């Protein structure tokens, strides 16, 4: 398990599947350096 991010830490590189198809690479796929990422687990 990786330690949680702290203030000023860089966001780690990862690839996420997008609802409806496709994927986004973070943080490379973002258009702005200031972004909020919300992870929603949905219904299990």
C-alpha positions in Angstrom: 0.0 0.0 0.0 1.3 3.4 -0.9 1.3 6.3 1.6 -1.3 9.0 1.2 -0.4 12.2 -0.5 0.7 15.1 1.6 0.5 18.9 1.0 2.7 19.8 -2.0 3.1 16.1 -3.2 2.9 15.4 -6.9 -0.1 13.3 -8.1 1.1 9.9 -9.1 0.8 8.8 -12.8 -2.1 6.4 -13.4 -4.7 5.4 -16.0 -8.4 5.4 -15.3 -11.3 4.0 -17.3 -14.0 6.6 -18.0 -17.7 5.7 -17.7 -19.0 5.2 -21.3 -15.7 4.0 -22.6 -12.1 5.3 -23.0 -9.5 6.2 -20.5 -7.7 9.2 -19.1 -4.1 9.3 -18.0 -3.5 11.4 -14.9 -2.0 13.9 -14.5 -0.8 14.0 -18.1 -4.3 14.0 -19.6 -5.4 17.2 -17.7 -5.5 20.6 -19.3 -4.8 22.6 -16.2 -2.3 22.1 -13.3 -5.1 22.8 -10.7 -7.7 20.1 -10.7 -10.0 18.3 -8.3 -10.3 14.5 -8.8 -13.3 12.8 -7.2 -13.4 9.0 -7.0 -17.0 7.7 -6.7 -17.3 4.0 -6.1 -20.9 3.8 -7.3 -23.3 1.0 -6.3 -21.8 -2.4 -5.3 
